[in-house]
Amino acid sequence: MLSPLLLPVLLFTGQQAWLAQPLFLLLHASCSRHQALSFMAARPIWPGFMVSPPHCISNPLPDSLTTQPGSSIWLFKSPPLGKKSESKFIEEIIGEIRRLIPKLLHVGENIVGMDENLKKVKFLIDTQSNEVSMVGIYGIGKTTIAKVVYNDMLDQFKRHSFLENVREKSKDDRGVLQLQEKLLCDILMEKNLKLSNIDEGIKMIIKSKHHLEKVLIVLDDVDCPKQLKKFAPNPEWFHPGSIIIVTTRNKRCLDVHESYSSYEAKGLAHKQAKELFCWNAFQQHHPKENYVDLSNRILDYAKGLPLALVVLGSFLFQRDVDEWESTLHKLKTNPLEDIQKVLQISYDGLDDKCKKLFLDIACFFKDQDEKFVTRILEGCKLHLKIGLRVLEERCLISIFGGTIRMHDLLQEMGSAIVRQNYPEQPGKWSRLWEYEDIESVFTKNMGTKSIEGIFLNWTKAKHIQLATEAFRNMNQLRLLKVEYNMVKLSQDFELPCHDLAYFHWATYPLESLPSNFHADNLVELNLQFSNIKHLWKGNMCAKKLKIINLSYSSHLVDISSISSAQSLEILILKGCTRLKSLPKNLHKLECLQTLSCVGCSRMKSFPEIKGKMGRLRKLN
């Protein structure tokens, strides 16, 4: 039986329930009692949190504390009994608390018409049954419906997972592995779980059934049966009482699995559609005077499609009657069957910089960290603070939790805009992101000055030899990312791109950057796992360069040239095993905030950190 010291105590404060959770401090004899930590430990329950004051115990530990592996306690050992510092211990507790707190998904503002959908989906789920409920949602607004259902049922499950954008992230094996790892981390409540292959992930998901309670899982945007087989093909994989929800554009995904009940989400009824449109067009639930007839005509075109209602309403907000009439004229020539052209009305109203920003996000930066995107694209002179606000006001993007999000239909619209003038000539597109198109451009030497960005993941590609002139005509290239080692470069490879702001080439194969490399506008240089020995010769102008990441570049021996990067904020040299020293004039990098040399096993000396490096906050 557990000692009373180990038993949590239930407390009530008003309407809120709290659970006091034991926290123990193991103090060495050299520590006086008043040195004991005075923080509180919280362990969450739903809907409240568990908190407790610390308890002080002496050495040795009570038998009950050392012999009850199932007890939920936190134990801090003061040095020399333990190696962790107090601050590290507190960080771990905070991290554990945050990991365990159920997080409601963001579903946007002014959501209407969800009550009926929620009711119908829950009708397909028997929460009182010991059976595994498996429900598929297809049709209009399916992801929003799935999020609402997930949030509504979250308090009934200790273990839960919401996997977003399964279709997009499952394009290669690495993406499938990452999704499986997230799913297992969520339902096993573990941190940093890693898988070696997809089959291992499938076995672990099946195995988890035998020692877990029921789980709530949502797989968002599955587009083929093959994907379901890797995550949740049948109820035998899961503990009784579990609920599995799948959203899909392809109803056949559900038809081939008899276990799934299906629900078709349809467009909003007129009253609901009117309310959603008016909230976005007028910031109220009904049309303003003189706009009633115009609003009804817009509603006739939108056909109850939530995304069209939101985008059109946001676009027409605070516009006069003439602009409304002009928009209706455009809708007459682009009926809703071509929804992308209807949505493009909002895009067409942007200025050139906002259009460029929208296309960059659609092609390259969807679901990316806002700070990362801002840092890179500010280097392209796109005025991100204003631009992101405009796109968000037009409902062309949303920003939540520091992540830039975009609806799939809007992303597809962006891709279509890039292709529309030259559908069969990718060398004339402004952005390239599909392997087949990039291969065609490189192997046929079709690159032109129109190309501003190339993002390439070659996980399924064959070896490609890039000739010296591969980038010769791409003199407006701003963004270049290569993620795989299936590319070979000639030794005289050239990159004549003066506007390059982002250069990310994992496993870069040459010993140095091209002789004609221009860093004038470069903001981030990422050459992880590269063959690089030194960056560049002489003092290259790199006044905008803020991040250099050369992690695990095992051939790197010289980085003396970085002294020209006076704006450098982050320098990562992790795992550069042949690097013996840092530049003696490192102190000239006055903007440096983070320096990581972990795993630089041959480094013999470290330069003096002088007063001018006052911004340095993280040194490993």
N, C-alpha and C positions, 0 to 999 in steps of 0.2 A: 504494500500500500504506500502511496506517495506521502512524503512528509507534508505537514500543513504549510511549510515554507514554499512548497512547489505548487500548491493549488491556487489557481486563479480565483479572484473574488469578484462577483458581479455587483456593480454599483449602479445607482440610478440618480441622475441629476435632471430634474424636470421631466421632459418627455424623452430624454436621450439615455440609452443603455450603454454602460461602459464596463469593460472587463479589466480588472487589475491583473497584470501579468508579471510574474516574478522576474526580477533582474538582479543578478548577484555580482558583487565585486569581490574578487579574491585578492586581498592585500598582503603584501610582504610585511614582515615584522618592522622593516625600516619605515613603513608608511604610517603616519599618524592618522587617527580617525577623521580629523577635519579635512584631510586631503582627499577623502572619498569623493567620487564624482557626484555631482548634484544635478543630473539630467533625468528626464523621464523617458521610459521606453514604451513605445506604442505598438500594439499588434492589432491589426484590423479585424473587425467582424462587419457584417452588413446589417443595418445601415450605419452602425457606429464604429468606434475605434476602441481598442484596448490600451489602457495606459497603466503604468505603475511607477512608484518611486523606487529607487534602488535599495537593495538590502546589502548590508556588509557582512561577510562571513570570514572566518579565519581559516588558516591552513592547519590541519588537513580538512578536506571537504566532508560534509556529512555523507554517510553511506547512501542515503536516499538520492542525493544529488549525483553521485557517480554511478549508481546502478540502475537508473531509470532512463534508458535511452529514448523512450517514447515521450518523455516530458518536454514541454515547450518552454525552454528557459534561455536566457542570454547570460553568459558568464564572462566576466572580464577579469583577467589575471594581471595584476600590476607587475611591472618589471621588478626583480629579475625572474619572477615566476612565469611570466608570459612575454612574448616578443612584440605584441601589438601595442601601439601607442593608444592613448585614450581617444585621440581624435580619429584614428583609423577605426577603432571599435564603434564609435558613434556613427561614422559614415556607413559602416556595414549595417547597423541597425536601421538607419534611415532608408538605405537601399532596400533592405528586406521588407520594411513597411510599405514602401512605394510599390514594390513588386506584388505584394499581396492585396493591395487595395483594388477592388473591382473598378474598372474604368468605363464609364458610360461613353458610348460613341457619339461623336458630333453629327447631328443630322440637319443642321442648318436652322435658320430662323423662319418664322411664319409658315411652318409646315401645316398644310390643311389636307383633309380627306384621309387621314391615316387611321382614324378609329375603326372605320368599316373594314379596311384591309387587315388591321391587327386582329379584329374579331374573327375574320374568315380564316386567317392563317392559324390562329390558336384553336379554331374548331377542328383543324386537321391534326392537332397535337393532343394526345391524351396524357396530361401531366400526372394523372393518378395511376397510370398503368405501369407495369413493370416491363412493358415492351419498349423497344427503341423506336422513337418516332423519327422518320426521315421525310422531309418536305422539300420540294423543289418549287421555286418561284420564277416565273418567266413573264415577259411582257413589259409594261411601262412602269418606271419608277421602282423596279425590283430591289435595287440596292438600298434605297431609302426605307422601303418596307422591311427589309431584312434587319437593318439597323434598329428600327423602332421595336421590332419583335425581340431582338437580342437585348436591348436595354430594358424592356418590360420584364423579361424572364431572368435577368442576370442574378437577382437576389435569391433565386432558387438553386443556384449552382455554385459550388466552391471552385470547380475547375471549368474553365471556359476559354474559347479561342475564336477570334474573328480573323480570317485570312482574306485580305483584300487583293483584288486584281490578279486572281489565279491565272486567268488566260494570258495576261501580259507577262507575268513573272515565270510562267512555265514554258517559255519558248526554248529553254535549254535545260540540261540536267542540273546545272549549278543553281538555277532559279528554283527548280523542283526541290532540291536539297534544302535550300534556305527556307522554303515554305514548310517542309517537313520538320525542320529543326525548330521553327517558331511554334508550330502546332504542338510538338512534344514538350518544348520548354513551358508552354502555357498549361497543358493538361497534367504534366508531371510536376509542375511548379518547381522547375529547376532553372539554373542560370547557365548560359554558355554551353549548352549541349551541342556536340558536333557529331555529324554522321559522315561515314566514309563513302556511302553510295545509297542509291534510292531503295534498293532491296532491303538494306539494313533499316532504313526508315520505316518501310512497310511492316517489317517484322516487329519493330519496337512499338508501332501503333497498335498492332494486334496484341502483343504481349501486355501492353499497358492495361488492357481490359481486366486482366485477372487480379490486379491489386488496386484498382481505382474505383471510386464511386462514379456516379453518373456524370456526364459531361455535356456542355452546350457548345456546339461547334457551328460556325457559319463559314461556308466556302463561297466567296463572292466572285461572280463572273467566270464561271466554268464554261468552256465552250466545246469540249469534246469528252466522250466517255472515257478516253484514255487517262485524262486528268483525274477523274473520280476514282479510278482504280488505285491511284497512288495515295489517296487521302481517306476516302470513305465510300467504298463500293456497296457494302451491305451491313445489316445490323449486327452480324456475328462479331464484328470488330469491336463493339462497344458494350459497356456495362448497361444492364437493364435500367430503364428510366432516362437514358441519354436522349438528346434531341440534336439532330443533324439537319441543318438548313442549307440549301444550295440555291444560288441565283444563277441564271443562265439565259443567254439569248437563244440558245439552241434547245428546243424542247425535246429533241431526240436524245439528248444527254440523260434525260429523266426516263424516257420511254424504254431504254435498254436496261434499266435497273428496276425490277418489279417492286423493290422495297420502297421506292419513293412515291409518296402522294404528291400531286402537283396542284399549283394554284396559279391562275393567270391574272396578273395585275393589269387592269384596264385603265384607260384615261379617266380624268376627273369628270364628274358630272358638272353641268353648267354652273350651278350655284357655287360649287367648290372651286371650279376653274376661275370664275369671276373674282372670288375672294383672293385667291393666290395672285392673280394678275394685278389686282388693285393694290395689294400690299406692296408690290414692287414698283408699280407705276405712279401711285399716289401716296404711299405710306399710310393708307387707310383701307378699310374693307369694302368701300364702294367708290364708284367713279365720281370725279368732280363734275360740277355743272359744265355743260357744253362738251363733255367728253363721253357721255353715256352711249350715244350711237357709235362713236369711234371705237369705244371699248368693246361693244358687242360685235362689231365687224372683225376686230382683232381676235376675239374669242372664237368666231366662226372658223378662222384659219388655223388656230392653234389646236383644235380638235381635242382639247383636254390633256395635251401632252405637258407635263409639269415643267420640263426643261425649257420648252419653247415659251411657255407663259412667263417663267422667271426671266429668261434672257430678253425677250421682247419688252416686258414690263420695265426692267432695269434700263434698257436702252431708251425708252420713251419717257422716263422720269424727267420732269421739269422741261419737257419740250413743248413747243406751241402747236396749235392745231394744224398749221401748214406742214410741219414736220411729221405729224401723225398721218396726214393724208399721203405724203410722199412715201412713208413706210408701207401703207396699205397698197399703194400702187406697185411697189416692189413685190409684195406678197402675191399679188395677182399673177405676176409672171413666174413666181416660184412657189407652186402649191406645196402643201405640207408633205406630200409624198417624197419630195426632195428636201428632207428636214435640214440637211447640212447647209443648203442655200438659204433657208429661212434663218438659221442661226447666224449665217454669215452677214446678215444685215447689221448686226451689232458690231462685228469685226470691221466692216466697211466704214463705220463711223469713227474709228480710231485714227489718231495721227500716225505718221510713219514710224516713229520710235516705239509706240505702243504696239503697232502691228508686228514689228520685228521682235519685240519682247514676247508677245503671245506665241509667235511661231517657234521661238527658241524653247519656250516652256513645253509647247505641244510636242516638239520633236525630240527634245533632249532632257528637260528638267522636270517633267511631271513627277510628283511624289518625292521631290528632293528637298533638302533642308533649305529654308528661306535664307539663312545667313550665308551658306555656301553659294547659292544662286546669286544673291545680291553682290557678294564679293567679286565673282567672276564677271557678271554682266555690267557692273559699274565700270569695270575696265574696258567695256565696249561702248562706253558713253551712252548708256540707255536710260539713265536717270531712274534707277529702280524704285526709289521711295515713292515717287509720283506714279510711275508706270504700274507698279503692283496695285496701288490704291485704285487707279482707274480700272484695271482689269477686274478687280474684286467688286467695285461698284457696278460694273456691267454684268456681274455674275459669270464672267468668262473663266475665272479661277476662284478658289477659296483658299484661305490660309488658316490652318488650325493646328495647334500644337507645334508651331514652328515649321510646318510642312506645307509646301505649295501643292494644292490638289486641283484636278481638272476632270470634268466629266468625260467619259469615254467618247461620247458623240462630239464634243468640242475638240478633243484630241484628234479624232478622225477628220474633222473639218479642217484643222490646221494642216494635217498631212495632205489632204486633198488640195488645199490652197497652194502648197509648195509644188505639187505636181501638175496643176491644172493647165498651165500654158504650154508645157512640153511633156506630155504624159509618157512618151516613149524615149525621152532623151534625158536621163538622169544627170548627165554632165552639165546641163543647163539649169538644174534645180539649185535653190539656195542652200538646202540642207540635205544631207545624206545620212541615213540611219539603218537601212536594211542591207544585209550582207550582199545579196545578189546585185543590188544597184551599185554598191561601192566596188565590188569585184569588176563589174562591167566597165566602170569609169577608169579604174586603175589599169586593167589588162589591155584596154583599147586606147589608153591615153586620151580619154575624152574630157578630162577636167578643164573647166573654164573659170573665168574670173567671177562667175555668178555664185560659186560655191563659198559659203561663209562658215559652214560647220560640218564636221564629220565625226560621228560617234559610232564606233565599231566594236562589237563583241564577236570574236571569231571562234567561239567555243565549238562550233560545228563546221568550221571551215577547213578547206584544204590549204596547203602551203602556197603562198603567193610571193613572187619576187617583184619588189617595187624598183623600177628603173630610176635612174638619176633624175629624169624629167617628170616623174609621176606627179609632182606638185608644182611644176614649173609655171603653169598658167593660173594657179589658184592664188593670185596675189591679194585677194581680199579675205582669205581664210582667217577666222577669228577664234574658232573652237576646234580642237583636234583631240580626240580620245580614242586610243586603241587598247583593248583589254586582253589581248591574247598573244601567244608567241608563235603564231603560224605565219608570220610575215618575215621575209628576208630583205635586207637592204644592201645595196651596193655601197662600197666604201666611199665613193664620191657622191653619195646621196645629198641632195640639196633641198632646202625648205625656204624658199624666198617669200616669206609671208610677214610683212611688216606690221600687220594688224593683229597678230596672234596674241590672244589674252589668256588662253587656257591650253596647256600642252600636257596631256596625260598619256603616257605610253608605257604600260606595264610590260616588263621584259624587253625593253628597248635594246636592240641587238648590237649597236655600235659602241665603240669605246669613248666617244665624245659626241657632242652635238654637232650638227652640220657646220661647215666652215662659214656658211652665209646665214647662220641662224640669227634672227633679230629678236631681241628681248625688250625692245623699247616699250611695248604695250603689255608685256607678259605680267600676269597677276599670280598665276599658280603654275608651278613646274612639278610634275609628279612622275618620277621614273623608278617606281618600285621594282625590285627584282631585275634590274637592268644589268647590262654588261659595261656600263659606263665606268671609265677610269678617272676622268676629269671632265668638268662641265664645258668650259670654254677657255680659250687662251686670251690673255690680256684683260683689260678692263672694259668689258662689254657694258653698254648702257642698259641697266635693268632697274630704273628708278621706281617702277610701279610694282615690282615683284614682291609679294607678301608671303608666299608659302613655297618652300622647297621640300619635297619628300623624296629621299633617295633610299628608303628602307630596303634592307636586304640586297643592296647592290654590292655583292661580295668582291667585286674587282676594284672598287673605288679606292684610290690612294691619295687623291689631291682635290681639295675644295677651296684652295686659296683664292680662286676667282670670285667667291661669293661676297667679298668685301665691297664689290661694286653695287650690291643690292642694298642700298641704304634704307629702304622701306621694309626690309624683311621682318616678319613677325613670328613665323614658325619655321624651324629648321629641324627636320627629322632624319636622323642618320642611323636609326635602329638596325642592328644586324649587319653593319658595314664592317666585316671582320678584318679587312686589310688596311683600314684607315688607321694611321698611327698618331695623327695629331690634327688639331684644329688650327686655323690661321692665327698668327700672333696678334693680328690687328682685329680680332673678333670684337673687341670692345667698341669698334666704330659702328657696329650694328646697333644703334641706339634704340631702334624700334622693336628689337627682338623680345618676344614674350615667352616663347617656348623653345627649349633646346633639348632634344632627346638623343642620347648616345648609348642607349641600352644595347648590350651585346657587341659593342665595338671592342673586342677582346684584345686587340693589339695596340690600342691607344696608350701611349706611354706618358703623355703630358697633357696638361689642360691649361689654357691661357688664363691669365688673371682676369677676374670679373671686376672691371673698374666702375667708377661712379657713374659714368655716362650710360650704363646699361640698367638704369633704374626701372625700366618696364619689365625686366625679366621676372616672371612669376613661376615658371615651371622648368625645373632643371633635372633631367634624369641622366 
